[in-house]
């Protein structure tokens, strides 16, 4: 045994850190350090090293008789050896793929230090649309690829697969029983980004034909890091801290305070004083020297105005503005992340263990999230031919409080959109009435609202989730040509949620306590038998057959103590009324068989054919079997034809695929559901949805064409795809007139077509030894068209009278709602103007009118990376052009006198811009002066969607990362093999037309994230992360 | 795949339900809806209450409304399930009868709200695959309702039923409800189909053993709430309760009659500092209906702008108050939801007798019964709520003296008598759905004077507009109904609303 030392360079003489060096025929291997150096122990009989690096041609180096060498790797423009992990965990050479896929590596997903993995994809993958929930803290992220295809709006997520086993990306809603929504996060958010080696986004159904229905919207194939032979002891540590603050809040007015008609005086905060029950800011002018009794004015006995148990007179205090009274409410969010991994590899196999702790305090007071993730993966080479792989993850998620969402007193953004602009928020911090601790909250208004601090510190929504997922597989290479894989994978979690509501809460004067108990389990068991054969010099084939059984089980139990006996005791035992219990258990099974064949000709032309048959328990026995095929073709034309020298590589590809889809359990028959008993009488009611015993499976078919072109030896790379997906026979509940006795009927209808274009362009303008610059562009555009709905207007979801509605000939992402009535006569000089009534108020349409589309016209991500010596810098712009967002913050903030634009006409009144129809077809400009509050109330009527909509376009400076990697002599003196320090900024800048909120937000209702709808969203955040990573 | 059928069988819920399990849900849902309707349009359009804030409802700026349409048909699905199961089963005939009564009440409610509504095709979405039911003419709906009520009277036999949260299983009371409700609806159509009204009313009142009617307050259809299912206003936020205040109209009319029920229907102003009861009637102050938001919030009863706003205007009665408004005094159970009261029946009989529709009984007796029973009822309710000061005041009130007043005593011309009957009926119909509004539409009594800032061209609405949803889910049938009725406006008159004195244009 001897030690061999060397350095690996690329053809530009730049050292290659992280290149793999392996002794051929053994599992002995090391990785080069930052300067490309390595040293490896070589057994005596071995004389050849394999040196490889992604994007470069692998070299075999003869070291017989040598102890040192400089090894130069040639850049492989064609990246012929680039291997990607595709469906069922099968590794494929990228050039053989007949469909679009895009890969992110571990640096891409960890650079931004996003707590939610999905966010780190934003702007980096063409065609992937990421939208955030408004909850601010570990909230859910909506992901869709190539637009939404399913009329079931919750059914548009791609499938997440980790090391071959699907895992849940479900969002389990938490509404009902008198409480508002809380966002407890989406399943895929719990994956520890540090464990990810690669993440391959398979964009179309063709890519995912083998995963069946759930991958009809694409699949994200995650491969975790494995133990590697390496220099040092194989320990890697990472620690970071992220500081977050508010990026954008509504633009408030600060000239008038609470009240009505410019009047206000606090007596009891519920109408006992002058307009003191009013929760709007149409009150007296601020900062003019007025003295007014207020909730925080002292009483003569020393208590506060809002301490209603005192009747001592309130001493008026100055009526002054507090412009930052909402901003100051928010904290600096702090996230601490620490992780460690150890890994080892040898003849026996490899093993890696990792642990990560993430501890997050939100910008919203008293909200937090802690996550501890453990991962253990190992491979055991039982014999030459049998390998056993295991991968187990345990994730513990805890939150003491997650903020409530949507419109109502439980959400603090609701409290702020109805807030006295003069309120000194600090004076609400002491939120119990004097001498009434635990029983009666202290507030500025007792008619409608809760004190925001009381809301967050007393009325909490906690979460405690244990999740385990992973799999075990056995690979048996029966002969050199024939192999068998057996695998079983499982994802299961138990989640306990508790909602506490204190005495004197507006919605729950006698308190409330609720526990939700959620259990989810999915087991996938599959086998795959593969045979490959080289038929001749040119032809080779690979045939596989496999099967999968999916068992899914979900149990949901909710127990509510609707009122409490003693304040402050949150136990189901402490219920004043009978406990309200509801339960919903579901089970589903899908059996599948599939086969596929790959034929390659001369390593230049590749043909794949797949076929899969599913049997689903959710469909009628007669319709529950469905078959779907796919075929893809890839040709490396640069190898077939003689192309100009500038073209280093050219590939064209084409694919066609079908995917069938089933539905949820128990939709074939009607059921009687339990309701709260009336005293001793149990109560049942028939479900208001008409079931359908004759459902058929949905079918998505798609085709795509693409090309992969590389020029100037890989300095310019372009990958472009055109695709067209059609999903038909969609299983949707259509709305029916309730006079039929039912609100909906489940039918097969509707055809949704999505077509678009996506392109990734990579340019490397400068490549020198010390300085490198590369630029990536990710561009995507998608259009959709709905047909075959039979004339019905199908509502996918709705919120605040904005309806996301599919109509024949329209798009799937169209938003309908009422708007202003306008002059329709094109010959009138007033054509298009808003119609006013004779009282000077705008008139609203009765019908739902098309207001716009939530989907953007296009998305563009632009990333620049620079590397200078040991420094690296990258920044990512994320651009979204087009689309609308409908805002309830705008509607309510305008009527409640909170937003800056409500200053207009406060003292002079408003003459609305528009016309009055004086006689049929005859219009005159409106001249009626109306007081501002009345005008705003009518202009921003709650169901007037037109008045509430904004252009959702934005440009964001999404990520900036500056890193420094230690190298050279300094490193040699330290016990590290690699040290890197980085600073990352996230969401640093936002350019958008609307002044009040970040347009990148969605509404939340039940478990549905509602794109295009803003509903009391929490402000998005700007974040800075400081991170240190070291390998030993 | 052999076990797929079993896997796909819902373990959570049953596929069948006995009528007794459906009955309480239907009653609760509709009583709740009827109670809320009484609070909103029921109070404001008939001017028991006036809006202090968010005044658009009080100003007739009504949007197309989903209520009671949505709740009613949602309940009718289970009514249909009761009727379907019970009709075929000899042992369930009482449930069949009760099902028909509920169906009649709910459809009459719908027809009085909107006019033509789906009836013969309705609730057959699953059993008959009718997703877009046609709308029936009101005359056909009343035809069906009246026949069903008569049939129900015949079906109901002695014996008990279960799941009856209205009468606790007492079938004889259901029978009385069926006939009393039939009297209400016959009176409703008396201007448009007088012959039928007269003949069927006589059929009922001349045959009390076959067609028993309510005989006292204990017979009336009033849902008693319990602490787990409190009266509809009990759980609202205090702001929502406080938005509706005592109407000047109710204040004025009751004060003119020296009517003590004012202390039940309203509370003294906050400014008076008297708590939930004051001996001094001046502490009960109402506000006008139909003010815009600005004027309503700053309304001053005395005219002195220093003394304006909610502090100077009475809240509605402690009987209805919400827990968050007054934790000490609020009661979840004292307020019942009255579907049809015994006093209402007495006033129907009084009107029918005075107008000569029936020949049985004495108009003065019916009238006096109605008034006395109403006082008794509210006395009982304040006792149930434990508000002793109010209870004492009600008990000590001299009803004989009240009845002897010129303005109360049933004297004068027939028209004057009818007006007195209508006024007393109106008082007794406090918080009874929107029954007072329906009566006003039929009789124009007592008068409704729209407030100063009302919309709808200054006209009192005479119906609701259909919910927007039917325009997308059932448009052609909707259009047909609108054409038949002559429009879908707030001023489109209903079939039975024909009396020429009912011209409400200002």
Interface residues (C-beta under 8 A of the other chain):
Chain A: X260 X261 X263 X267 X268 X270 X271 X272 X273 X274 X275 X277 X278 X279 X409 X446 X447 X448 X506 X507 X509 X510 X562 X577 X578 X583 X584 X585 X587 X588 X589 X591 X615 X616 X617 X618 X621 X624 X665 X666 X668 X669 X670 X671 X672 X673 X674 X675 X676 X677 X678 X679 X681 X682 X683 X684 X685 X686 X687 X688 X690 X735 X736 X737 X738 X739 X740 X741 X742 X743 X745 X792 X793 X846 X847 X848 X931 X933 X934 X937 X943
Chain B: X1 X4 X5 X7 X8 X9 X10 X11 X12 X13 X14 X15 X16 X17 X21 X22 X24 X25 X28 X52 X53 X63 X64 X69 X70 X73 X74 X76 X77 X78 X80 X81 X117 X118 X122 X123 X124 X125 X126 X130 X131 X132 X133 X163 X165 X226 X227 X228 X229 X237 X238 X239 X240 X242 X270 X292 X293 X294 X297 X298 X308 X309 X310 X311 X323 X324 X325 X327 X468 X469 X470 X471 X472 X473 X474
